[in-house]
């Protein structure tokens, strides 16, 4: 069963809207928020003085679909929903999850 992981950078409301939109697609097997271990990571010193309490955060969603056709529909709906709310969306490849 194909699995899609995506990250959304934006307000919690945006993430919830994307998750709700995906739940509305027929034949979705599972939609679940997962912990993103990279959300608190800062990659350089240029952001060291920024507040940790910013309105924009990163959320990760995992979706199981029965086939690739439904997977493409999930990607389309997620991009459209996040785009209308001006949030960034990133689809995570399987090699990016390996430790």
N, C-alpha and C positions, 0 to 999 in steps of 0.2 A: 504494500500500500504506500503510495507516494506521500512524502511529508514535505511541507513547505514551512520554512522559518523566515520571518521578516522582522525588521526593526523599524519602529516609528519614532521619530524625534518630533516632539510637540507637546501640547498639553494633554493631560489625562483624558479630557473630554474627546479629543481627536482619536486617541487610541481606542476608547470605548466605542466611538462611532464606527471605526474600521472593524472592530471585533463584531459588533452588531450586524453590520452589512455582510460580513462573511457568514455569520450564523444564518442569514436569510437565504443563502444559496442551497438549493436542493442537493441532497446526497452527501453533504459534508459529514465526515465521520467523527472528527473531534476538533475543537478549537480551544486552545489553552494558553494562558499567559505563562511564560517561563521566566525564571530569573536570568538577568543579563549581567554576567560577571564583569563585563567591560564598562558598565554604566558609570562607575565612579573613577575609572582610570583616566588620568590626564597624561597625554603623551609628550608634553613639553613644559618648560617653565613659563611660557608666555601666558598661561592661564592660571598661574599659581595664586594671583591676587583676586581672582574672580570669586564671587559668592557661590556657595554650594546650593543656595536656595533660589535658583533661577526658575522661571516659569516653564521653560522647555526642558523636558527630560526624555530619556530613551526607554522605550518599552519593547519587549520581544514577545512575539506571538508564534505559536506552533499550530499548524493546521494539517490534519490528515485527510486525504481525499482518496476516492476510490480509483481514480484514473487521471492521466495527464490532461485530458480535456477539461475536467472539473478543476484541475490545478491551474490551468490557464485562466479559467473564469475567476478563480480566487485572486490571481495576480491582477487581472483587469479591475475587479471591484475594489481591491485594496488600493491600487494606484489612483483610481478615480476618486475614491472617498478621501484619501489623504490629500490629494491634490486640490480638491475643492476647499479644504481647510488650511491650505498652505503649509502642510507638514511634510517633512522629509521621510521617505520610505526607502528601505534597503532590503533586498532579498538576500538571505544568507545562504551561501553554498555549503554543501556537506563538508568540504575540506576546512572551512573556517570554524567548525565546531570541534574539531579534534584538538586534544590537549597534548 
